[in-house]
Amino acid sequence: MASPYIELDVGGRTVKVSNPDKVYFPGIGATKRELVEYYVSVGDGVLRAVRERPTYIKRHPDGIETEAIYQKRMPKHPDWIETVNVRFPSGRTADAFCPTEVAGIAWCANLGTIDFHPWHSRRGTLDHPDELRIDIDPQPGTGFDQARKVAFAAKSVLDDLGMTGFPKTSGNRGIHVAIRLEPRWTFTEVRYAAITFAREVERRVPDLATTAWWKEERGERVFIDFNQNARDRTIASAYSVRAKPEATVSAPVTWDELSDCDPRDFDIRTMPERFAKLGDVHQTIDDQSFSLEELLRRYEEDDRGDMPYPPNYPKMPGEPKRVQPSKARHDDE
């Protein structure tokens, strides 16, 4: 017996949605159809966040209570969906999803894609990111309120640098801030700038924020994850649904809204109404691009130098020992 399905018209493309009534988010009973229709309803916003970026898809074909399939390589797809060939730190390559229209996002949602994870560069300047990402990640003992305070400390740094940042909730407890860049610098240089930026936030609010890569050194502070700016690292895009029972979404907000918003208020059912009323509150993000020269100058003057890369990266030039401090001390005894 054939599976039930519906067809949606998305920008002149017909997108088939199979098993539309399958419950994907048990906390609110939201279905697969709601997931696809959600992405269509915020299409202009999510496309602005991922357009022409290599984008990985995190799929839960049977709902969020099943194990995720995190795909860097685009599965078999219609000819009208575009891909871009990317190189991983290992040297291997793959053809990743390269969104150019809302219908492609809806087609992926029908595969059970809950959230979309774009690179911070676009295919036209693939080796030169056009986005600096400030990933504010609460650690055990901290939560969204602490992340909010760190985000405003980050805004004060941005203000002093003459840069504009665009905040969004992560869809969980964290906050992401995006800054558009002139695509002139390498991934390594953008990561250096992120390290410098994170260290300055840490200097301003040392009891709240930390740049410590090793969890054992973080304590009950909010981690600013500079490594999200390394090549092949991604975060959930603006408007991405998250694999939570309540179907929360990564919600773009204004700085004024961030002062008192609750990330639980933004979900697959509330965001479409908000988007219809306000549009994309980050619609001006591409209007101005910024330079990293000042942050890179400060990095060169900082005797602390580089920080460890994630464990799946090859040893990088100038990187300190990739050994957690407690183990290093034990080995030296």
C-alpha positions as CSV (number, residue, x, y, z in Angstrom):
1,M,0.0,0.0,0.0
2,A,1.4,3.4,-1.0
3,S,2.3,5.9,1.7
4,P,0.0,8.8,2.1
5,Y,1.3,12.1,0.7
6,I,0.4,15.7,-0.1
7,E,1.9,18.1,-2.6
8,L,2.8,21.7,-1.9
9,D,3.5,24.4,-4.4
10,V,6.7,26.2,-3.3
11,G,7.8,29.0,-5.5
12,G,6.5,27.2,-8.6
13,R,8.1,23.8,-7.6
14,T,6.0,20.9,-6.6
15,V,7.3,19.4,-3.3
16,K,5.9,16.1,-2.3
17,V,5.4,15.5,1.5
18,S,5.1,11.8,2.3
19,N,3.4,10.6,5.6
20,P,2.4,14.2,6.4
21,D,0.6,13.3,9.6
22,K,3.5,11.5,11.2
23,V,4.2,13.1,14.6
24,Y,7.8,14.5,14.7
25,F,7.7,16.5,17.9
26,P,5.8,14.7,20.7
27,G,6.0,17.6,23.1
28,I,3.4,19.5,21.1
29,G,2.2,16.9,18.7
30,A,3.6,18.7,15.7
31,T,3.7,16.7,12.4
32,K,6.0,16.3,9.5
33,R,3.6,18.4,7.4
34,E,3.9,21.2,10.0
35,L,7.7,21.0,9.7
36,V,7.7,21.4,6.0
37,E,5.0,24.1,6.0
38,Y,7.0,26.0,8.7
39,Y,10.1,26.2,6.5
40,V,7.9,27.5,3.7
41,S,6.3,30.1,5.9
42,V,9.7,31.6,7.0
43,G,11.3,30.8,3.6
44,D,12.7,34.3,2.9
45,G,14.4,34.4,6.3
46,V,15.9,30.9,6.3
47,L,17.1,31.3,2.7
48,R,18.8,34.5,3.6
49,A,20.8,32.6,6.3
50,V,21.8,29.7,4.1
51,R,21.8,31.0,0.5
52,E,24.7,29.6,-1.5
53,R,26.4,28.3,1.6
54,P,27.5,24.6,1.9
55,T,24.8,23.4,4.2
56,Y,24.7,20.1,6.1
57,I,21.4,18.6,7.0
58,K,20.5,16.9,10.3
59,R,17.7,14.4,9.6
60,H,15.2,12.6,11.9
61,P,13.1,10.7,9.3
62,D,10.9,9.1,11.9
63,G,10.8,12.1,14.3
64,I,13.1,13.5,16.9
65,E,12.9,10.5,19.2
66,T,14.9,8.5,16.7
67,E,18.7,8.9,16.2
68,A,19.8,11.7,14.0
69,I,21.4,11.3,10.6
70,Y,23.9,14.1,10.1
71,Q,24.6,14.4,6.4
72,K,27.4,16.4,4.9
73,R,27.0,14.8,1.5
74,M,23.8,15.6,-0.2
75,P,21.6,12.6,-0.8
76,K,20.2,11.8,-4.2
77,H,18.0,14.8,-5.3
78,P,16.2,16.4,-8.2
79,D,18.3,18.1,-10.8
80,W,17.0,21.6,-9.8
81,I,18.6,21.3,-6.3
82,E,22.2,22.7,-6.3
83,T,25.3,21.4,-4.6
84,V,28.8,22.6,-4.0
85,N,32.0,20.6,-3.6
86,V,33.7,21.2,-0.3
87,R,37.0,20.0,1.2
88,F,37.1,18.7,4.8
89,P,40.1,19.3,7.1
90,S,41.0,15.6,6.4
91,G,41.5,16.5,2.8
92,R,38.5,14.5,1.6
93,T,35.7,16.2,-0.4
94,A,32.0,15.9,-0.8
95,D,29.1,17.6,-2.6
96,A,27.1,19.4,0.0
97,F,23.6,21.0,-0.3
98,C,23.9,24.6,-1.6
99,P,20.5,26.2,-1.1
100,T,19.3,28.7,-3.7
101,E,15.5,28.5,-3.3
102,V,13.0,27.8,-0.6
103,A,11.7,24.7,-2.5
104,G,15.1,23.0,-1.9
105,I,14.8,23.6,1.9
106,A,11.2,22.2,1.8
107,W,12.4,19.2,-0.2
108,C,15.0,18.5,2.5
109,A,12.4,18.9,5.3
110,N,10.4,16.2,3.6
111,L,13.5,13.9,4.1
112,G,13.1,14.6,7.8
113,T,15.6,17.4,8.0
114,I,15.0,19.2,11.3
115,D,17.8,21.7,11.2
116,F,20.2,23.2,8.6
117,H,23.9,23.8,9.4
118,P,25.5,26.2,6.9
119,W,29.2,27.1,6.5
120,H,30.2,30.7,7.2
121,S,31.4,31.1,3.6
122,R,29.5,31.0,0.3
123,R,30.4,29.0,-2.8
124,G,31.7,32.1,-4.7
125,T,34.4,32.7,-2.1
126,L,34.4,29.3,-0.5
127,D,37.8,29.6,1.2
128,H,37.1,33.1,2.5
129,P,34.3,33.3,5.1
130,D,31.9,36.2,5.1
131,E,30.6,35.7,8.6
132,L,32.2,35.9,12.0
133,R,30.2,33.7,14.4
134,I,30.1,34.4,18.2
135,D,28.8,31.1,19.7
136,I,27.7,31.7,23.3
137,D,27.3,28.3,24.9
138,P,26.1,27.9,28.5
139,Q,27.9,25.2,30.5
140,P,26.5,23.1,33.4
141,G,25.3,25.4,36.2
142,T,24.6,28.3,33.7
143,G,21.7,29.0,31.4
144,F,20.1,31.5,29.0
145,D,20.1,34.4,31.5
146,Q,23.9,34.1,31.8
147,A,24.3,33.7,28.1
148,R,22.3,36.9,27.6
149,K,24.6,38.8,29.9
150,V,27.6,37.5,27.9
151,A,25.9,38.5,24.6
152,F,25.5,42.0,25.8
153,A,29.2,42.1,26.8
154,A,29.9,40.9,23.2
155,K,27.8,43.8,21.9
156,S,29.9,46.3,23.9
157,V,33.0,44.9,22.2
158,L,31.3,45.1,18.8
159,D,30.3,48.7,19.5
160,D,33.9,49.6,20.4
161,L,35.1,48.0,17.1
162,G,32.4,49.8,15.1
163,M,30.8,46.4,14.0
164,T,27.2,45.4,13.9
165,G,26.2,42.0,15.2
166,F,22.9,40.2,14.7
167,P,21.8,38.0,17.6
168,K,19.6,34.9,17.6
169,T,18.6,32.3,20.1
170,S,20.2,28.9,19.5
171,G,16.8,27.2,20.0
172,N,18.1,25.8,23.3
173,R,20.0,27.7,26.0
174,G,22.6,29.5,23.9
175,I,22.9,32.6,21.8
176,H,24.6,33.1,18.4
177,V,25.8,36.5,17.1
178,A,26.6,36.9,13.4
179,I,28.8,39.6,11.9
180,R,29.1,40.0,8.2
181,L,32.6,40.2,6.9
182,E,34.4,41.3,3.8
183,P,35.4,37.9,2.3
184,R,39.1,38.7,2.4
185,W,40.4,36.4,5.1
186,T,41.1,32.7,5.4
187,F,39.3,30.4,7.8
188,T,42.4,30.4,9.9
189,E,42.5,34.2,10.1
190,V,38.8,34.4,10.9
191,R,39.3,31.9,13.7
192,Y,42.2,34.0,15.1
193,A,39.8,37.0,15.1
194,A,37.2,35.0,16.9
195,I,39.8,34.0,19.6
196,T,40.8,37.6,20.1
197,F,37.1,38.7,20.3
198,A,36.3,35.9,22.8
199,R,39.3,36.8,24.9
200,E,38.1,40.4,25.1
201,V,34.6,39.4,26.2
202,E,36.2,37.1,28.8
203,R,38.4,40.1,30.0
204,R,35.3,42.2,30.5
205,V,33.1,39.7,32.3
206,P,35.6,37.1,33.7
207,D,33.1,35.7,36.2
208,L,30.6,35.0,33.5
209,A,32.5,34.1,30.3
210,T,35.4,31.8,29.5
211,T,37.4,30.9,26.5
212,A,38.8,27.7,28.1
213,W,38.7,24.9,25.5
214,W,39.0,22.2,28.1
215,K,35.7,21.6,30.0
216,E,37.6,20.9,33.2
217,E,38.7,24.5,33.2
218,R,35.4,26.2,32.4
219,G,33.6,26.0,35.7
220,E,30.1,27.5,35.9
221,R,30.8,30.0,33.2
222,V,29.5,30.5,29.7
223,F,31.9,29.2,27.0
224,I,32.5,31.4,23.9
225,D,33.2,28.7,21.3
226,F,35.8,30.3,19.0
227,N,36.3,27.0,17.1
228,Q,32.9,27.4,15.4
229,N,34.8,29.7,13.0
230,A,37.1,26.9,11.9
231,R,36.7,25.3,8.4
232,D,33.9,22.8,8.2
233,R,32.4,23.8,11.6
234,T,28.7,24.8,11.5
235,I,25.9,26.0,13.8
236,A,22.2,25.7,13.2
237,S,21.0,28.5,10.9
238,A,18.6,31.2,11.7
239,Y,15.1,29.9,11.7
240,S,16.3,26.2,12.0
241,V,13.9,24.0,14.0
242,R,15.7,22.1,16.8
243,A,15.3,18.5,17.7
244,K,13.4,19.3,20.9
245,P,10.0,17.9,21.9
246,E,8.5,21.4,21.9
247,A,9.9,22.2,18.4
248,T,11.8,25.3,19.4
249,V,13.5,27.2,16.7
250,S,16.7,29.3,16.4
251,A,15.1,32.7,16.4
252,P,16.6,35.9,15.1
253,V,15.9,38.8,17.5
254,T,16.8,42.4,17.8
255,W,19.1,43.5,20.7
256,D,16.1,45.2,22.3
257,E,14.2,41.9,22.2
258,L,17.1,40.0,23.6
259,S,16.9,42.0,26.8
260,D,13.8,40.1,28.0
261,C,12.9,37.3,25.5
262,D,12.4,33.7,26.4
263,P,13.8,31.2,23.9
264,R,10.9,28.8,24.6
265,D,8.5,31.4,23.1
266,F,9.9,30.7,19.6
267,D,8.7,27.5,18.1
268,I,7.4,25.9,14.9
269,R,3.9,27.3,15.6
270,T,4.6,30.7,17.0
271,M,7.4,31.8,14.6
272,P,5.2,31.8,11.4
273,E,2.9,34.4,12.9
274,R,5.8,36.5,14.1
275,F,7.4,36.3,10.7
276,A,4.2,37.3,8.9
277,K,3.9,40.3,11.2
278,L,7.6,41.5,11.4
279,G,9.3,39.8,8.5
280,D,12.9,38.8,9.0
281,V,14.3,41.1,11.8
282,H,17.8,40.3,10.3
283,Q,16.9,41.4,6.8
284,T,19.7,44.1,6.8
285,I,22.5,41.7,7.7
286,D,23.9,41.8,4.2
287,D,23.8,45.6,4.0
288,Q,27.3,46.2,5.4
289,S,30.4,44.0,5.7
290,F,33.2,44.6,8.2
291,S,37.0,44.3,8.4
292,L,39.0,42.0,10.7
293,E,42.2,44.1,10.6
294,E,41.9,45.4,14.1
295,L,41.1,42.0,15.7
296,L,44.0,40.4,13.7
297,R,46.3,43.1,14.8
298,R,45.4,42.4,18.4
299,Y,45.9,38.7,17.9
300,E,49.4,39.3,16.6
301,E,50.2,41.3,19.7
302,D,48.9,38.8,22.1
303,D,51.6,36.5,23.5
304,R,49.1,33.8,24.3
305,G,48.9,32.9,20.6
306,D,46.7,30.1,19.3
307,M,44.2,27.8,21.1
308,P,43.5,24.1,20.5
309,Y,41.5,22.9,17.5
310,P,38.7,20.3,17.8
311,P,40.0,16.7,18.0
312,N,39.1,15.7,14.4
313,Y,41.4,18.3,12.9
314,P,45.0,17.6,11.9
315,K,47.7,19.3,14.0
316,M,47.7,22.9,12.9
317,P,50.8,25.2,12.7
318,G,51.3,27.2,15.9
319,E,48.6,25.2,17.8
320,P,49.5,24.4,21.4
321,K,49.5,20.8,22.7
322,R,46.0,19.3,22.3
323,V,46.1,17.6,25.7
324,Q,43.7,18.4,28.5
325,P,45.6,20.1,31.4
326,S,45.0,17.5,34.0
327,K,46.3,14.8,31.7
328,A,49.3,16.9,30.8
329,R,50.2,17.5,34.4
330,H,49.9,13.7,35.1
331,D,52.1,12.9,32.2
332,D,54.8,15.3,33.4
333,E,54.9,13.8,36.9
